[in-house]
């Protein structure tokens, strides 16, 4: 297993290079110029046209006049030397500082959504499978179809509107960290965590139900029943562990959606996390910040998939890493 893990980590290098090249290239072909955007705001305030000389000086200062390979090399080196992409183009704040301030908020939101997916999705799938073609199964499947069909951003807006109209309540506008005020922090984070986790929970419940139905029809389950083992013992010791193998695979695949889902919902709920910072950077054409944050999401996804692959050996002893 150790050798397998080392090989996988070494494969991260070409994956990161190809991913960063793709991110870098896409940003460079998008329309817009950050230098014009910066000077355009000043020109709008003063009512004067943009000075071409100042525009050229700003482009040189931001490094936009350098050839694209030089720009990529500078950014790539800054990712390796610990500065995590250099500084933002607007405020010239170190991107590492931006990540340090925003990442804990996004991590908390993603962790809460991930926990909700597990404690709700898997039990719902098991209950539906054990009550196949009965009213609990039909009721759960109706909820699952709705959860897979409703977009997260629409659900967020409807829940905010419903809470305002029916209960005269809206989440606190100003973000408060969990260390300052736990209750107020939960009021801010619980609703977006539920919305992000709801879609993932419905997907995991469907996979759990389908896999559980297949496992419960296996010969070793029939043998266990013939021996007179209790139903709960058969379920938890023999069936559930094998059921979790495809569910764990889905957990790794949906790890990306947890972080990508925060991009929209953090903006809706005013949470100053990485997703909110990503939207601000895109609006301002802040290339280094967008590249660095997107690369961070890529790294998180790769490590998440590695952890999922490593868990297969614990769930199924037949899985070998040689």
Secondary structure, 3 states (H helix, E strand, C coil): CHHHHHHHHHHHHHHHHHHHHHHHHHHHHCCCCHHHHHHHHHHHHHCCCCCHHHHHHHHHHHCCCCCHHHHHHHHHHHHHCCCCCCECCCCCCEHHHHHHHHHHHHHHHHHHHHHHHHHHHHHHHHHHHHCCCCHHHHHHHHHHHHHHHCCHHHHHHHHHHHHHHHHCCCCCCCCCCCCCCHHHHHHHHHHHHHHHHHHHHHHHHHHHHHHHHHHCCCHHHHHHHHCCCCHHHHHHHHHHHHHHHHHHHHHHHCHHHHHHHHHHHHHHHCCCCHHHHHHHHHHCCCHHHHHHHHHHHHHHHHHHHHHHHHHHHHHCCCCCCC
